[in-house]
């Protein structure tokens, strides 16, 4: 086959590839499913997955629009917060559905992010996630916002939430809600992003069935069938 015939044939396959990478969500985060879920990247310049085992087990799939929002937000943070690192956690299965032990995460629109932390020198580091601490979900911060020598980095967390919202808006979507320990939320409003958060982000004010201090849960608002 000569080059001219190859160039004519290639466009025929492009729509198939695009279609395969486009997800469709059904129902709600608590009672729904997902078609054509896509896996989040294992890592990027300023972020990593919470667990290679979790990825292999298929626990890091999301709606294709959510993936686009997340990856673009991390890209923005390379400039906005160049010295900060981030870690995402559990999301859901490729086809959605029940996702134990979570009560939501069923239609590709729910994502957990591990709380950003700094070490004693003020350097941004990753919260440790391993089988001994249930991949990070067993971590508890004390009354001083510390876990051992690590301290919650509210500035980085606020910046991340703002970037997620801005990227969602670029794509014509929204953040439905952010779940984070209500007692700790006040610290986000002491950052330089306070006004933006107050005007644009809906935080759940009710204490969840788990504390949500070692991670924050974000539900994206994207049309579903």
N, C-alpha and C positions, 0 to 999 in steps of 0.2 A: 504493500500500500504506500503510495507516494505521500509527501508532506501535505499536499493540498487536500487529499481525501481524509487524512487524519484530522486536519483542522476543521473539516466539515462535520466529522463524526463527533468530535469532542463536545460541542455544545449540547448534543442530544443527551449526554450523561450528566450535565451540570444540574438540571432541575431535580434529577433523582437524588443527587448528593445533598442539595439544599433541603429537599423535602425530608430526607432521613435525619437531618440535624435540627428539624423544627419539632418542638414538643407540643403536646396538647394535654392540658390538665382537665380533670373532671371533679365535680363536687367541691368539697372544702378541705382545708388542711387537716381537719379532724375526721373526715369521712369522704375520702376521695381516692383517686388513682391518677396515674400518669402514663402517657404514651410517648415513646421515643425520648425518654430521659437521657440526659447527657452527663458524663462524668466530669467533675471539676479537675483541673490540672493538679498534679501532685505537688507542684511548687512553682514559684515565680521569683522575681527579683527580691521581693520583700514579704513573701508569704510562703507557708508550707501547710500541708495537710496534717491533721492531728495524728494520723496513724496509717502506715503503709498496709497494715493488716486490715484496717477498716476499709480502705479503698479496694483491696483485693476481695473483701467480703461483699462488695457492692453497696456500701453504705454512704457513698458520697455523690449520688446522682441528684440532679435538679432539672427543672424546666430550662430549656435552652435560653429563654430570655433572662432567667435568673443567673445563669452562668455568665452571660454577657455583662450583666450589671456588676456582678462580683469581680470579674477579672478587670473590667474597666475601672472600677473603684480602686482596686489595688494599684493600678497603673497611675491613677491620679495622685495617690498617696506617695508615690515615689518622689513627686515634686512637693506636695503639700507637707508631708512629714518624712523627709528623706532619711532620717536616722531611726525610723521606727520599723519594727517587724511585726507581722501578724500571723495568726494561725486560725484556719477554719476547722470546724469539727463535723458532727454528723448532719446529714441532710435527708437522705431517703433512698429508697430502692429505685432502680431503673423504671419499673412499671408502677411505682408507688404502692399504695396499700398499707396494711398494718406494719408498724415499724417500732417494735418493742425495744426498750421500755417506754418510748415516747408515746404521748397521747395524740400528737399531731404528726407532722412530717409525712403526710400521706399522698399529697398531690404535687410534689416538686416545688412548692412555694415556701417551705420552711427551712431555715438554715441556722445552725448553731455556730457561733464564733467564740473561740477561747478568749478570755479576758486578757488584754495586753498588760504586760508587767515590766517593771524596771528592776535592775539589781541594785545592790548598795551603792554602786558608783553612779547610778542614774542612767545606765545603759539599757536600752530596750532589748529585751530577751524574750524567748518563747516560754510560756508556761509549760512545765514538763507534763507530757502525756504518755503514759505507759501502762502496761497491764497491772502494775502494782497499785496504781491510783485510779483504776477503771478508766484508763485513757483520758485522765484529767477530770472526769466527772465526779470523782470522789474528793476533790480538793475543796477545802473550806478556808475562806479568808477570815482573819480575826477582827476584833473591834477596831484595829488600827489599819485595816485594809491590807494586811500582810499575810503571806503564806511563807513561813520560814523567813528568808532574807529578801523575798520578792514582794514588791508593793504594786498595787493596781495603778496602771497608767491611764488615768481618766482622760488626759488630753488626747492620747492616741485613740482611745475608744470613741470619744466624741467625734474626732476627725473621721474615723472610719464610718460611723453611722451617717454623718453628713455626706460623705462621698457616695455611699450606697444610695441615699435619697436622691442626690443630684443625678446620678447615672440612671436611676429608675425613671426620673422625670424626662431625661433625654430620650428615652425609649417609649415615652407615653404612658408610663406606669407610676405606681406609688409604693410606699411602704405602708402596709396595713397597721402593723404594730411592732414594738420592740419590747421584749420581756427581759427585765433585769431586776434584781433585788430592789424593791421599793425603798428600802432604807439606804441603799447606796446611790440611788438615782440622783439625789441632791448634789452629789459631787460632780456629776456631769455638767450641772448648771453653774459650776464655778470655773469652767474652762472658757476659752475665748470663743467657743462655738455655742455658748449658752443661748443667745438670742435666736440663732437658726434652729436649734433643737426645740425651743419653746414654740416657735411659729410653725414648724413643719413636721415634727415627729410625735406620734402618739405612743406614749409609754403605758404599759399595763400597770395600774396602780394596785392591783390585787396581788397578794402573795400567792405564788404558784405552788403546785404540789411538790416541787423541788425548789430549792432556794434561788437558783440562777445568780450565783455570785462568781463562780469560776468560768461561766460562759454567759453570753447574751443571745437570746433567741430572736431572730428576725423573720417576720412573715411578710412576703411580698404580695402586692395586690395586682394580679394579672388576670384578665378575663378567662374563665373556665367554662366548659360545657356542663 
